[in-house]
Amino acid sequence: MNFALLVTAAPGQENAWHALRFCEAALNCGHRVARVFFYADGIHHANALHSPPQDEPDLHRAWARLAETHGLELIVCVAAALRRGVLDADTARRQEKPTHNLGAGYTISGLGQLAEAMIEADRFVTFAG
Amino acid sequence: MSKRLLFIQHRPPYSDDRATELLDALLVAAAFGQTVTVLFQDDGVWQLLREQNGQALERKTLLAQLQALGLYDVERLYVDQQSLQERGLGSLTLGLPATPLAAGEIAPLLAEHDLVLRF
């Protein structure tokens, strides 16, 4: 089965944790996860400055690792990310901001990638905040 | 390939960005040629108030953006009648021509779509 996930929960919310575990479980069962789309407060996952205490889960790194191991696409909505202050180097330069903070493994793109995921996936699952 | 997508607006219009963000997502899906239906439910029915004005909060008026749905061929709009009644809005003229659905009509609406998006 080909899954696509939408994560609108922020990293500290219960559903954000469920999204990661669901994705791991799907992959372990031999399913394909074509794309994970981060939208609304879910875009905070992509912030490289995310620094939770050591005894708490670090979802920013966990997703990046999972993406590296399984070749997942971690897509972050550009409009939602700009509004909340997560920028890649290019965007930061264009917006004349002093720094950028998009984590490795994450890609900034548009809502077209969400529409495409909804169209192509056999199963589309939302983890809402 | 065209899928039938149901977007559920269940957030109030101005409490945060989620109502606008759901609208943006559904407009892009419609622009991608998908068949898009919208259901207003729970606090999402506040989005349909005719006299709303976002300027008091320095926000764009959401209803004005919702009125663009027709330009994207999004013509199937529904509103949960029970959500309206619970908020004392049952007899109000709404700002969009959304068809009221009784409690028993919601499940069949969900069932006829390939995908439901709500956040």
gemmi code that builds the backbone of each chain (N, CA, C; Angstrom):
import gemmi

chains = {
    "A": [
        ("MET", (0.845, -1.197, 0.000), (0.000, 0.000, 0.000), (0.885, 1.254, 0.000)),
        ("ASN", (0.430, 2.240, -0.738), (1.190, 3.489, -0.836), (0.536, 4.565, 0.042)),
        ("PHE", (1.222, 4.961, 1.115), (0.685, 5.941, 2.063), (1.245, 7.336, 1.808)),
        ("ALA", (0.439, 8.349, 2.135), (0.953, 9.713, 2.272), (0.402, 10.253, 3.582)),
        ("LEU", (1.222, 11.038, 4.291), (0.800, 11.557, 5.596), (0.792, 13.080, 5.583)),
        ("LEU", (-0.189, 13.626, 6.287), (-0.242, 15.070, 6.518), (-0.107, 15.296, 8.013)),
        ("VAL", (0.869, 16.108, 8.408), (1.086, 16.389, 9.824), (0.834, 17.874, 10.066)),
        ("THR", (-0.247, 18.180, 10.803), (-0.508, 19.578, 11.172), (-0.326, 19.777, 12.680)),
        ("ALA", (-0.022, 18.704, 13.411), (0.257, 18.815, 14.850), (1.673, 19.354, 15.039)),
        ("ALA", (1.849, 20.223, 16.026), (3.183, 20.731, 16.374), (3.956, 19.627, 17.100)),
        ("PRO", (5.311, 19.685, 17.093), (6.111, 18.595, 17.651), (5.756, 18.197, 19.084)),
        ("GLY", (5.301, 19.102, 19.921), (4.984, 18.753, 21.303), (3.642, 18.069, 21.493)),
        ("GLN", (2.834, 18.009, 20.442), (1.488, 17.462, 20.592), (1.464, 15.953, 20.407)),
        ("GLU", (0.509, 15.308, 21.070), (0.439, 13.847, 21.051), (0.367, 13.305, 19.619)),
        ("ASN", (-0.441, 13.958, 18.790), (-0.611, 13.454, 17.427), (0.671, 13.499, 16.601)),
        ("ALA", (1.583, 14.401, 16.951), (2.859, 14.469, 16.237), (3.649, 13.179, 16.492)),
        ("TRP", (3.606, 12.727, 17.728), (4.274, 11.473, 18.104), (3.616, 10.292, 17.387)),
        ("HIS", (2.259, 10.293, 17.342), (1.547, 9.218, 16.643), (1.921, 9.175, 15.153)),
        ("ALA", (2.112, 10.336, 14.551), (2.451, 10.390, 13.121), (3.755, 9.655, 12.855)),
        ("LEU", (4.756, 9.945, 13.688), (6.070, 9.306, 13.527), (5.966, 7.795, 13.726)),
        ("ARG", (5.282, 7.388, 14.803), (5.170, 5.947, 15.093), (4.351, 5.223, 14.026)),
        ("PHE", (3.304, 5.899, 13.532), (2.484, 5.306, 12.465), (3.337, 5.085, 11.214)),
        ("CYS", (4.144, 6.078, 10.904), (4.993, 5.995, 9.707), (5.992, 4.849, 9.848)),
        ("GLU", (6.616, 4.751, 11.022), (7.569, 3.653, 11.262), (6.876, 2.300, 11.129)),
        ("ALA", (5.661, 2.194, 11.718), (4.932, 0.925, 11.677), (4.568, 0.557, 10.242)),
        ("ALA", (4.128, 1.540, 9.464), (3.754, 1.272, 8.070), (4.965, 0.764, 7.284)),
        ("LEU", (6.112, 1.422, 7.490), (7.335, 1.014, 6.782), (7.762, -0.395, 7.211)),
        ("ASN", (7.669, -0.662, 8.525), (8.049, -1.988, 9.034), (7.152, -3.094, 8.498)),
        ("CYS", (5.914, -2.743, 8.149), (4.981, -3.738, 7.590), (5.155, -3.880, 6.080)),
        ("GLY", (6.130, -3.176, 5.523), (6.396, -3.317, 4.091), (5.619, -2.365, 3.201)),
        ("HIS", (4.908, -1.394, 3.797), (4.208, -0.399, 2.982), (5.179, 0.689, 2.530)),
        ("ARG", (4.751, 1.440, 1.537), (5.562, 2.556, 1.067), (4.939, 3.853, 1.585)),
        ("VAL", (5.779, 4.751, 2.093), (5.290, 6.087, 2.464), (5.942, 7.058, 1.489)),
        ("ALA", (5.148, 7.519, 0.547), (5.703, 8.319, -0.532), (6.099, 9.704, -0.042)),
        ("ARG", (5.257, 10.273, 0.806), (5.507, 11.669, 1.169), (4.898, 11.979, 2.525)),
        ("VAL", (5.636, 12.784, 3.304), (5.076, 13.340, 4.533), (5.022, 14.842, 4.328)),
        ("PHE", (3.825, 15.399, 4.440), (3.652, 16.834, 4.198), (3.381, 17.527, 5.528)),
        ("PHE", (4.221, 18.507, 5.867), (4.068, 19.263, 7.110), (3.380, 20.580, 6.804)),
        ("TYR", (2.273, 20.831, 7.517), (1.458, 22.014, 7.226), (0.962, 22.592, 8.551)),
        ("ALA", (0.449, 23.819, 8.519), (-0.006, 24.518, 9.737), (1.106, 24.425, 10.786)),
        ("ASP", (0.768, 24.154, 12.074), (1.809, 24.127, 13.108), (2.749, 22.928, 12.972)),
        ("GLY", (2.425, 21.989, 12.099), (3.308, 20.853, 11.846), (4.651, 21.266, 11.267)),
        ("ILE", (4.708, 22.451, 10.660), (5.973, 22.886, 10.025), (7.089, 23.080, 11.059)),
        ("HIS", (6.721, 23.233, 12.337), (7.760, 23.418, 13.370), (8.696, 22.209, 13.469)),
        ("HIS", (8.247, 21.032, 12.964), (9.142, 19.872, 12.910), (10.424, 20.171, 12.153)),
        ("ALA", (10.335, 21.045, 11.163), (11.458, 21.273, 10.245), (12.489, 22.251, 10.789)),
        ("ASN", (12.214, 22.816, 11.960), (13.112, 23.825, 12.530), (14.376, 23.166, 13.097)),
        ("ALA", (15.522, 23.468, 12.501), (16.796, 22.856, 12.910), (17.203, 23.281, 14.317)),
        ("LEU", (16.624, 24.357, 14.821), (16.974, 24.843, 16.161), (16.149, 24.178, 17.266)),
        ("HIS", (15.247, 23.297, 16.849), (14.426, 22.529, 17.777), (15.336, 21.778, 18.751)),
        ("SER", (15.245, 22.074, 20.048), (16.170, 21.478, 21.033), (15.432, 21.013, 22.289)),
        ("PRO", (14.659, 19.933, 22.203), (13.943, 19.460, 23.389), (14.923, 18.885, 24.408)),
        ("PRO", (14.507, 18.766, 25.693), (15.377, 18.143, 26.704), (15.776, 16.728, 26.271)),
        ("GLN", (16.924, 16.262, 26.753), (17.479, 14.989, 26.271), (16.611, 13.777, 26.562)),
        ("ASP", (15.794, 13.872, 27.652), (14.960, 12.721, 27.990), (13.571, 12.810, 27.333)),
        ("GLU", (13.426, 13.709, 26.345), (12.164, 13.797, 25.601), (12.441, 13.516, 24.132)),
        ("PRO", (11.424, 12.997, 23.407), (11.688, 12.652, 22.011), (12.010, 13.888, 21.162)),
        ("ASP", (12.959, 13.739, 20.260), (13.329, 14.816, 19.334), (12.750, 14.460, 17.960)),
        ("LEU", (11.541, 14.933, 17.706), (10.850, 14.543, 16.473), (11.515, 15.133, 15.230)),
        ("HIS", (12.140, 16.288, 15.382), (12.868, 16.883, 14.253), (13.921, 15.911, 13.725)),
        ("ARG", (14.727, 15.387, 14.645), (15.800, 14.458, 14.234), (15.247, 13.091, 13.846)),
        ("ALA", (14.206, 12.657, 14.567), (13.645, 11.324, 14.285), (13.110, 11.254, 12.842)),
        ("TRP", (12.403, 12.296, 12.404), (11.901, 12.318, 11.025), (13.047, 12.373, 10.016)),
        ("ALA", (14.056, 13.195, 10.324), (15.181, 13.328, 9.396), (15.894, 11.987, 9.231)),
        ("ARG", (16.067, 11.264, 10.355), (16.720, 9.944, 10.307), (15.888, 8.940, 9.500)),
        ("LEU", (14.584, 8.962, 9.779), (13.680, 8.041, 9.085), (13.710, 8.312, 7.577)),
        ("ALA", (13.756, 9.599, 7.244), (13.780, 9.986, 5.832), (15.052, 9.484, 5.167)),
        ("GLU", (16.154, 9.584, 5.891), (17.444, 9.167, 5.341), (17.464, 7.645, 5.125)),
        ("THR", (16.960, 6.919, 6.111), (16.967, 5.452, 6.036), (16.040, 4.936, 4.942)),
        ("HIS", (14.861, 5.531, 4.820), (13.831, 4.968, 3.938), (13.567, 5.805, 2.689)),
        ("GLY", (14.319, 6.869, 2.506), (14.117, 7.705, 1.322), (12.765, 8.400, 1.297)),
        ("LEU", (12.287, 8.828, 2.484), (11.013, 9.565, 2.525), (11.204, 10.992, 2.036)),
        ("GLU", (10.156, 11.554, 1.484), (10.158, 12.984, 1.178), (9.505, 13.714, 2.333)),
        ("LEU", (10.224, 14.609, 2.980), (9.645, 15.446, 4.031), (9.422, 16.834, 3.435)),
        ("ILE", (8.176, 17.137, 3.099), (7.875, 18.403, 2.431), (7.232, 19.373, 3.412)),
        ("VAL", (7.699, 20.606, 3.400), (7.201, 21.642, 4.303), (6.538, 22.729, 3.464)),
        ("CYS", (5.309, 23.082, 3.805), (4.597, 24.106, 3.028), (5.265, 25.469, 3.199)),
        ("VAL", (5.594, 26.101, 2.077), (6.352, 27.359, 2.116), (5.578, 28.470, 2.812)),
        ("ALA", (4.292, 28.617, 2.506), (3.514, 29.727, 3.079), (3.376, 29.553, 4.588)),
        ("ALA", (3.068, 28.307, 5.021), (2.920, 28.029, 6.452), (4.250, 28.222, 7.169)),
        ("ALA", (5.364, 27.857, 6.513), (6.691, 27.952, 7.126), (7.141, 29.410, 7.251)),
        ("LEU", (6.902, 30.196, 6.197), (7.275, 31.618, 6.245), (6.539, 32.322, 7.375)),
        ("ARG", (5.247, 32.038, 7.479), (4.397, 32.666, 8.490), (4.913, 32.358, 9.904)),
        ("ARG", (5.525, 31.164, 10.083), (5.950, 30.734, 11.412), (7.470, 30.790, 11.605)),
        ("GLY", (8.191, 31.317, 10.603), (9.616, 31.547, 10.807), (10.512, 30.352, 10.599)),
        ("VAL", (10.189, 29.487, 9.622), (11.121, 28.423, 9.225), (11.483, 28.649, 7.757)),
        ("LEU", (12.763, 28.967, 7.513), (13.191, 29.385, 6.173), (14.413, 28.593, 5.730)),
        ("ASP", (14.481, 28.273, 4.447), (15.726, 27.715, 3.914), (16.636, 28.876, 3.491)),
        ("ALA", (17.868, 28.551, 3.113), (18.873, 29.585, 2.861), (18.415, 30.540, 1.757)),
        ("ASP", (17.864, 29.977, 0.697), (17.404, 30.768, -0.448), (16.330, 31.769, -0.060)),
        ("THR", (15.324, 31.244, 0.641), (14.193, 32.088, 1.042), (14.654, 33.173, 2.005)),
        ("ALA", (15.539, 32.798, 2.946), (16.036, 33.771, 3.916), (16.738, 34.928, 3.195)),
        ("ARG", (17.499, 34.584, 2.152), (18.198, 35.625, 1.399), (17.182, 36.538, 0.716)),
        ("ARG", (16.180, 35.924, 0.075), (15.176, 36.720, -0.641), (14.363, 37.601, 0.305)),
        ("GLN", (14.099, 37.099, 1.499), (13.310, 37.857, 2.482), (14.206, 38.799, 3.311)),
        ("GLU", (15.502, 38.790, 3.004), (16.484, 39.618, 3.724), (16.450, 39.355, 5.231)),
        ("LYS", (16.444, 38.066, 5.601), (16.485, 37.689, 7.008), (17.915, 37.354, 7.411)),
        ("PRO", (18.262, 37.543, 8.696), (19.664, 37.371, 9.113), (20.129, 35.916, 9.120)),
        ("THR", (19.211, 34.940, 9.131), (19.657, 33.552, 9.195), (18.581, 32.629, 8.630)),
        ("HIS", (18.914, 31.347, 8.502), (17.935, 30.369, 8.033), (17.990, 29.167, 8.973)),
        ("ASN", (16.916, 28.374, 9.013), (16.826, 27.326, 10.031), (16.096, 26.067, 9.562)),
        ("LEU", (16.038, 25.832, 8.249), (15.403, 24.595, 7.785), (16.371, 23.431, 7.984)),
        ("GLY", (15.901, 22.375, 8.653), (16.757, 21.243, 8.952), (17.103, 20.410, 7.728)),
        ("ALA", (18.238, 19.693, 7.804), (18.644, 18.794, 6.722), (17.610, 17.679, 6.591)),
        ("GLY", (17.309, 17.290, 5.367), (16.338, 16.231, 5.131), (14.937, 16.763, 4.827)),
        ("TYR", (14.693, 18.030, 5.143), (13.383, 18.650, 4.881), (13.475, 19.530, 3.635)),
        ("THR", (12.380, 19.576, 2.868), (12.342, 20.398, 1.660), (11.150, 21.346, 1.712)),
        ("ILE", (11.407, 22.615, 1.416), (10.317, 23.593, 1.357), (9.688, 23.537, -0.030)),
        ("SER", (8.378, 23.441, -0.076), (7.692, 23.436, -1.369), (6.262, 23.958, -1.187)),
        ("GLY", (5.434, 23.799, -2.208), (4.101, 24.397, -2.157), (2.992, 23.385, -1.930)),
        ("LEU", (1.767, 23.911, -1.850), (0.592, 23.068, -1.588), (0.280, 22.117, -2.743)),
        ("GLY", (0.874, 22.367, -3.909), (0.704, 21.443, -5.024), (1.197, 20.052, -4.667)),
        ("GLN", (2.240, 20.012, -3.810), (2.794, 18.723, -3.369), (1.808, 17.987, -2.463)),
        ("LEU", (0.997, 18.748, -1.730), (-0.041, 18.130, -0.897), (-1.151, 17.564, -1.783)),
        ("ALA", (-1.579, 18.377, -2.760), (-2.642, 17.931, -3.672), (-2.198, 16.662, -4.404)),
        ("GLU", (-0.951, 16.673, -4.891), (-0.408, 15.511, -5.609), (-0.403, 14.265, -4.723)),
        ("ALA", (-0.009, 14.448, -3.445), (0.020, 13.318, -2.513), (-1.388, 12.765, -2.289)),
        ("MET", (-2.381, 13.664, -2.181), (-3.764, 13.214, -1.976), (-4.252, 12.420, -3.182)),
        ("ILE", (-3.836, 12.855, -4.366), (-4.295, 12.204, -5.598), (-3.641, 10.827, -5.759)),
        ("GLU", (-2.345, 10.747, -5.447), (-1.594, 9.537, -5.796), (-1.597, 8.448, -4.730)),
        ("ALA", (-1.791, 8.829, -3.461), (-1.687, 7.831, -2.393), (-2.901, 6.902, -2.391)),
        ("ASP", (-2.657, 5.630, -2.006), (-3.781, 4.710, -1.780), (-4.477, 5.066, -0.470)),
        ("ARG", (-3.675, 5.467, 0.517), (-4.215, 5.860, 1.821), (-3.564, 7.169, 2.241)),
        ("PHE", (-4.392, 8.108, 2.644), (-3.909, 9.429, 3.056), (-4.359, 9.645, 4.496)),
        ("VAL", (-3.409, 9.873, 5.400), (-3.755, 9.960, 6.821), (-3.307, 11.300, 7.385)),
        ("THR", (-4.222, 11.978, 8.095), (-3.923, 13.278, 8.694), (-3.689, 13.133, 10.201)),
        ("PHE", (-2.644, 13.771, 10.689), (-2.380, 13.845, 12.126), (-2.507, 15.311, 12.530)),
        ("ALA", (-3.692, 15.651, 13.043), (-4.039, 17.053, 13.265), (-3.633, 17.521, 14.655)),
        ("GLY", (-3.352, 18.810, 14.768), (-2.981, 19.402, 16.048), (-4.217, 19.704, 16.885)),
    ],
    "B": [
        ("MET", (-6.423, 11.657, -13.370), (-7.152, 10.954, -12.320), (-7.790, 11.969, -11.369)),
        ("SER", (-9.076, 11.808, -11.165), (-9.775, 12.759, -10.296), (-10.394, 12.035, -9.110)),
        ("LYS", (-10.116, 12.545, -7.932), (-10.678, 11.963, -6.713), (-11.747, 12.892, -6.155)),
        ("ARG", (-12.662, 12.306, -5.391), (-13.656, 13.122, -4.693), (-13.131, 13.414, -3.296)),
        ("LEU", (-12.842, 14.690, -3.046), (-12.226, 15.092, -1.782), (-13.227, 15.903, -0.967)),
        ("LEU", (-13.376, 15.539, 0.302), (-14.238, 16.308, 1.211), (-13.364, 17.036, 2.223)),
        ("PHE", (-13.468, 18.361, 2.248), (-12.734, 19.176, 3.214), (-13.719, 19.636, 4.288)),
        ("ILE", (-13.390, 19.404, 5.545), (-14.288, 19.795, 6.634), (-13.714, 21.019, 7.355)),
        ("GLN", (-14.438, 22.127, 7.251), (-14.059, 23.356, 7.958), (-14.735, 23.303, 9.325)),
        ("HIS", (-13.971, 23.035, 10.368), (-14.575, 22.933, 11.699), (-13.958, 23.910, 12.694)),
        ("ARG", (-13.108, 24.811, 12.204), (-12.479, 25.792, 13.092), (-13.156, 27.156, 12.911)),
        ("PRO", (-13.204, 27.953, 13.979), (-13.751, 29.306, 13.813), (-12.855, 30.122, 12.876)),
        ("PRO", (-13.393, 31.183, 12.270), (-12.662, 31.857, 11.192), (-11.401, 32.606, 11.612)),
        ("TYR", (-11.347, 33.120, 12.860), (-10.244, 34.030, 13.182), (-9.423, 33.634, 14.411)),
        ("SER", (-9.666, 32.435, 14.996), (-8.950, 32.098, 16.222), (-7.483, 31.791, 15.949)),
        ("ASP", (-7.188, 31.271, 14.770), (-5.791, 31.072, 14.343), (-5.796, 30.951, 12.815)),
        ("ASP", (-4.708, 30.416, 12.232), (-4.606, 30.398, 10.764), (-5.212, 29.154, 10.123)),
        ("ARG", (-5.739, 28.230, 10.922), (-6.092, 26.939, 10.343), (-7.255, 26.977, 9.363)),
        ("ALA", (-8.244, 27.860, 9.603), (-9.370, 27.945, 8.665), (-8.871, 28.409, 7.296)),
        ("THR", (-7.995, 29.424, 7.308), (-7.411, 29.928, 6.056), (-6.535, 28.867, 5.397)),
        ("GLU", (-5.785, 28.141, 6.223), (-4.871, 27.149, 5.661), (-5.618, 25.965, 5.043)),
        ("LEU", (-6.749, 25.582, 5.659), (-7.563, 24.515, 5.048), (-8.142, 25.006, 3.718)),
        ("LEU", (-8.592, 26.270, 3.714), (-9.137, 26.848, 2.475), (-8.067, 26.854, 1.374)),
        ("ASP", (-6.847, 27.297, 1.714), (-5.759, 27.321, 0.725), (-5.515, 25.930, 0.149)),
        ("ALA", (-5.492, 24.926, 1.026), (-5.229, 23.549, 0.583), (-6.326, 23.069, -0.364)),
        ("LEU", (-7.577, 23.411, -0.059), (-8.660, 22.908, -0.912), (-8.709, 23.641, -2.251)),
        ("LEU", (-8.328, 24.927, -2.255), (-8.300, 25.659, -3.524), (-7.240, 25.082, -4.462)),
        ("VAL", (-6.079, 24.715, -3.896), (-5.023, 24.121, -4.722), (-5.469, 22.756, -5.251)),
        ("ALA", (-6.129, 21.965, -4.388), (-6.639, 20.656, -4.839), (-7.642, 20.840, -5.983)),
        ("ALA", (-8.499, 21.862, -5.856), (-9.476, 22.134, -6.926), (-8.764, 22.569, -8.207)),
        ("ALA", (-7.709, 23.390, -8.047), (-6.938, 23.843, -9.216), (-6.236, 22.665, -9.890)),
        ("PHE", (-5.980, 21.584, -9.131), (-5.382, 20.363, -9.683), (-6.442, 19.459, -10.315)),
        ("GLY", (-7.667, 19.968, -10.470), (-8.693, 19.223, -11.188), (-9.438, 18.188, -10.371)),
        ("GLN", (-9.320, 18.254, -9.039), (-10.027, 17.294, -8.194), (-11.455, 17.778, -7.918)),
        ("THR", (-12.343, 16.850, -7.616), (-13.716, 17.206, -7.278), (-13.769, 17.504, -5.781)),
        ("VAL", (-13.994, 18.762, -5.445), (-13.877, 19.200, -4.054), (-15.253, 19.568, -3.482)),
        ("THR", (-15.547, 19.016, -2.298), (-16.752, 19.358, -1.544), (-16.312, 19.957, -0.215)),
        ("VAL", (-17.080, 20.919, 0.306), (-16.753, 21.513, 1.601), (-17.936, 21.336, 2.550)),
        ("LEU", (-17.632, 20.878, 3.766), (-18.639, 20.783, 4.823), (-18.229, 21.707, 5.969)),
        ("PHE", (-19.131, 22.602, 6.360), (-18.893, 23.477, 7.516), (-19.567, 22.840, 8.722)),
        ("GLN", (-18.790, 22.635, 9.775), (-19.275, 21.871, 10.917), (-18.676, 22.432, 12.210)),
        ("ASP", (-19.330, 22.133, 13.340), (-18.869, 22.615, 14.650), (-18.633, 24.140, 14.586)),
        ("ASP", (-17.513, 24.640, 15.153), (-17.283, 26.083, 15.133), (-16.978, 26.614, 13.728)),
        ("GLY", (-16.782, 25.725, 12.770), (-16.579, 26.145, 11.376), (-17.784, 26.863, 10.791)),
        ("VAL", (-18.980, 26.690, 11.396), (-20.163, 27.379, 10.852), (-20.065, 28.890, 11.047)),
        ("TRP", (-19.243, 29.345, 12.008), (-19.046, 30.796, 12.191), (-18.431, 31.422, 10.939)),
        ("GLN", (-17.738, 30.626, 10.123), (-17.128, 31.152, 8.894), (-18.179, 31.667, 7.914)),
        ("LEU", (-19.445, 31.208, 8.093), (-20.490, 31.533, 7.135), (-21.290, 32.783, 7.505)),
        ("LEU", (-20.974, 33.408, 8.628), (-21.729, 34.599, 9.035), (-21.594, 35.704, 7.996)),
        ("ARG", (-22.730, 36.257, 7.612), (-22.752, 37.248, 6.530), (-22.115, 38.572, 6.951)),
        ("GLU", (-22.279, 38.936, 8.225), (-21.858, 40.282, 8.651), (-20.441, 40.301, 9.224)),
        ("GLN", (-19.644, 39.255, 9.018), (-18.312, 39.225, 9.627), (-17.369, 40.244, 8.979)),
        ("ASN", (-16.408, 40.705, 9.771), (-15.413, 41.647, 9.268), (-14.091, 41.404, 9.990)),
        ("GLY", (-13.144, 40.838, 9.280), (-11.863, 40.495, 9.882), (-10.995, 41.698, 10.213)),
        ("GLN", (-11.351, 42.857, 9.645), (-10.499, 44.043, 9.822), (-10.356, 44.476, 11.274)),
        ("ALA", (-11.387, 44.168, 12.086), (-11.310, 44.523, 13.501), (-10.126, 43.822, 14.169)),
        ("LEU", (-9.703, 42.685, 13.612), (-8.555, 41.936, 14.135), (-7.345, 42.060, 13.204)),
        ("GLU", (-7.417, 43.042, 12.292), (-6.371, 43.228, 11.276), (-6.148, 41.951, 10.479)),
        ("ARG", (-7.241, 41.267, 10.179), (-7.181, 40.045, 9.369), (-8.019, 40.251, 8.116)),
        ("LYS", (-7.723, 39.476, 7.077), (-8.582, 39.485, 5.896), (-9.908, 38.813, 6.260)),
        ("THR", (-10.996, 39.303, 5.697), (-12.299, 38.709, 5.986), (-12.396, 37.357, 5.281)),
        ("LEU", (-12.549, 36.292, 6.068), (-12.509, 34.942, 5.498), (-13.661, 34.712, 4.522)),
        ("LEU", (-14.831, 35.273, 4.831), (-15.982, 35.048, 3.959), (-15.683, 35.524, 2.525)),
        ("ALA", (-14.969, 36.661, 2.409), (-14.640, 37.190, 1.083), (-13.789, 36.185, 0.312)),
        ("GLN", (-12.874, 35.495, 1.030), (-12.040, 34.474, 0.378), (-12.866, 33.237, 0.035)),
        ("LEU", (-13.798, 32.886, 0.930), (-14.663, 31.725, 0.677), (-15.552, 31.956, -0.543)),
        ("GLN", (-15.876, 33.224, -0.783), (-16.744, 33.528, -1.926), (-16.044, 33.266, -3.264)),
        ("ALA", (-14.720, 33.055, -3.227), (-13.972, 32.715, -4.448), (-14.125, 31.238, -4.818)),
        ("LEU", (-14.761, 30.438, -3.950), (-14.857, 28.996, -4.208), (-15.481, 28.693, -5.569)),
        ("GLY", (-16.474, 29.480, -5.947), (-17.156, 29.269, -7.228), (-16.208, 29.396, -8.416)),
        ("LEU", (-15.226, 30.303, -8.297), (-14.263, 30.515, -9.391), (-13.411, 29.268, -9.622)),
        ("TYR", (-13.292, 28.441, -8.573), (-12.509, 27.197, -8.667), (-13.410, 25.988, -8.912)),
        ("ASP", (-14.652, 26.249, -9.308), (-15.636, 25.176, -9.536), (-15.916, 24.350, -8.290)),
        ("VAL", (-15.756, 24.950, -7.118), (-16.152, 24.271, -5.881), (-17.578, 24.721, -5.591)),
        ("GLU", (-18.536, 23.896, -5.969), (-19.927, 24.330, -5.862), (-20.741, 23.534, -4.856)),
        ("ARG", (-20.175, 22.399, -4.405), (-20.910, 21.599, -3.416), (-20.491, 22.031, -2.015)),
        ("LEU", (-21.325, 22.867, -1.407), (-21.062, 23.372, -0.062), (-22.182, 22.906, 0.859)),
        ("TYR", (-21.799, 22.344, 2.010), (-22.792, 21.851, 2.961), (-22.521, 22.433, 4.344)),
        ("VAL", (-23.572, 22.538, 5.127), (-23.403, 22.994, 6.504), (-24.192, 22.064, 7.420)),
        ("ASP", (-23.573, 21.713, 8.537), (-24.193, 20.834, 9.530), (-25.244, 21.648, 10.290)),
        ("GLN", (-26.521, 21.278, 10.075), (-27.640, 22.023, 10.643), (-27.601, 22.037, 12.175)),
        ("GLN", (-27.190, 20.902, 12.727), (-27.126, 20.794, 14.188), (-26.084, 21.763, 14.767)),
        ("SER", (-24.945, 21.917, 14.073), (-23.916, 22.862, 14.529), (-24.470, 24.287, 14.528)),
        ("LEU", (-25.270, 24.625, 13.504), (-25.893, 25.956, 13.433), (-26.852, 26.145, 14.605)),
        ("GLN", (-27.699, 25.149, 14.820), (-28.728, 25.263, 15.861), (-28.108, 25.373, 17.249)),
        ("GLU", (-27.063, 24.585, 17.500), (-26.406, 24.612, 18.816), (-25.844, 25.996, 19.136)),
        ("ARG", (-25.540, 26.764, 18.092), (-24.958, 28.093, 18.289), (-25.971, 29.211, 18.089)),
        ("GLY", (-27.235, 28.847, 17.989), (-28.292, 29.853, 17.819), (-28.278, 30.513, 16.461)),
        ("LEU", (-27.721, 29.825, 15.462), (-27.602, 30.415, 14.123), (-28.573, 29.772, 13.132)),
        ("GLY", (-29.485, 28.948, 13.654), (-30.345, 28.138, 12.797), (-31.184, 28.906, 11.802)),
        ("SER", (-31.639, 30.115, 12.183), (-32.567, 30.824, 11.299), (-31.887, 31.957, 10.527)),
        ("LEU", (-30.552, 32.024, 10.629), (-29.813, 33.126, 10.002), (-29.634, 32.916, 8.497)),
        ("THR", (-29.646, 34.014, 7.733), (-29.272, 33.915, 6.324), (-27.748, 33.868, 6.255)),
        ("LEU", (-27.207, 32.843, 5.612), (-25.755, 32.653, 5.590), (-25.115, 33.423, 4.433)),
        ("GLY", (-23.817, 33.653, 4.556), (-23.080, 34.406, 3.544), (-22.704, 33.599, 2.317)),
        ("LEU", (-22.967, 32.286, 2.365), (-22.681, 31.408, 1.216), (-23.865, 30.456, 1.035)),
        ("PRO", (-24.137, 30.030, -0.185), (-25.270, 29.125, -0.402), (-24.919, 27.676, -0.041)),
        ("ALA", (-24.726, 27.415, 1.261), (-24.398, 26.061, 1.718), (-25.693, 25.311, 2.035)),
        ("THR", (-25.785, 24.085, 1.582), (-26.975, 23.262, 1.804), (-26.956, 22.678, 3.217)),
        ("PRO", (-28.010, 22.908, 4.019), (-28.037, 22.347, 5.375), (-28.224, 20.829, 5.345)),
        ("LEU", (-27.459, 20.141, 6.183), (-27.582, 18.682, 6.293), (-28.025, 18.309, 7.693)),
        ("ALA", (-29.014, 17.403, 7.796), (-29.437, 16.874, 9.089), (-28.397, 15.860, 9.569)),
        ("ALA", (-28.439, 15.536, 10.867), (-27.435, 14.651, 11.474), (-27.263, 13.351, 10.680)),
        ("GLY", (-28.361, 12.772, 10.226), (-28.300, 11.491, 9.526), (-27.725, 11.578, 8.120)),
        ("GLU", (-27.529, 12.792, 7.612), (-27.038, 12.948, 6.226), (-25.521, 13.119, 6.154)),
        ("ILE", (-24.875, 13.264, 7.335), (-23.420, 13.514, 7.343), (-22.653, 12.234, 6.952)),
        ("ALA", (-23.011, 11.116, 7.566), (-22.276, 9.868, 7.298), (-22.323, 9.484, 5.814)),
        ("PRO", (-23.501, 9.540, 5.147), (-23.517, 9.249, 3.704), (-22.632, 10.203, 2.895)),
        ("LEU", (-22.531, 11.472, 3.340), (-21.667, 12.432, 2.630), (-20.205, 11.994, 2.730)),
        ("LEU", (-19.792, 11.587, 3.935), (-18.418, 11.104, 4.114), (-18.179, 9.882, 3.234)),
        ("ALA", (-19.173, 8.986, 3.212), (-19.003, 7.714, 2.509), (-18.845, 7.888, 1.002)),
        ("GLU", (-19.416, 8.943, 0.441), (-19.345, 9.091, -1.019), (-18.053, 9.758, -1.498)),
        ("HIS", (-17.141, 10.087, -0.552), (-15.870, 10.708, -0.946), (-14.702, 9.727, -0.810)),
        ("ASP", (-13.681, 9.912, -1.656), (-12.490, 9.054, -1.605), (-11.611, 9.420, -0.417)),
        ("LEU", (-11.659, 10.681, -0.028), (-10.715, 11.165, 0.982), (-11.356, 12.319, 1.746)),
        ("VAL", (-11.175, 12.311, 3.065), (-11.704, 13.385, 3.911), (-10.536, 14.095, 4.573)),
        ("LEU", (-10.505, 15.406, 4.470), (-9.418, 16.163, 5.075), (-9.976, 17.148, 6.098)),
        ("ARG", (-9.460, 17.052, 7.324), (-9.950, 17.873, 8.435), (-8.787, 18.044, 9.388)),
        ("PHE", (-8.454, 19.281, 9.722), (-7.390, 19.472, 10.721), (-7.618, 20.742, 11.521)),
    ],
}
model = gemmi.Model(1)
for chain_id, residues in chains.items():
    chain = gemmi.Chain(chain_id)
    for i, (resn, *xyz) in enumerate(residues, 1):
        res = gemmi.Residue()
        res.name, res.seqid = resn, gemmi.SeqId(i, " ")
        for name, pos in zip(("N", "CA", "C"), xyz):
            atom = gemmi.Atom()
            atom.name, atom.element = name, gemmi.Element(name[0])
            atom.pos, atom.b_iso = gemmi.Position(*pos), 0.0
            res.add_atom(atom)
        chain.add_residue(res)
    model.add_chain(chain)
structure = gemmi.Structure()
structure.add_model(model)
structure.setup_entities()
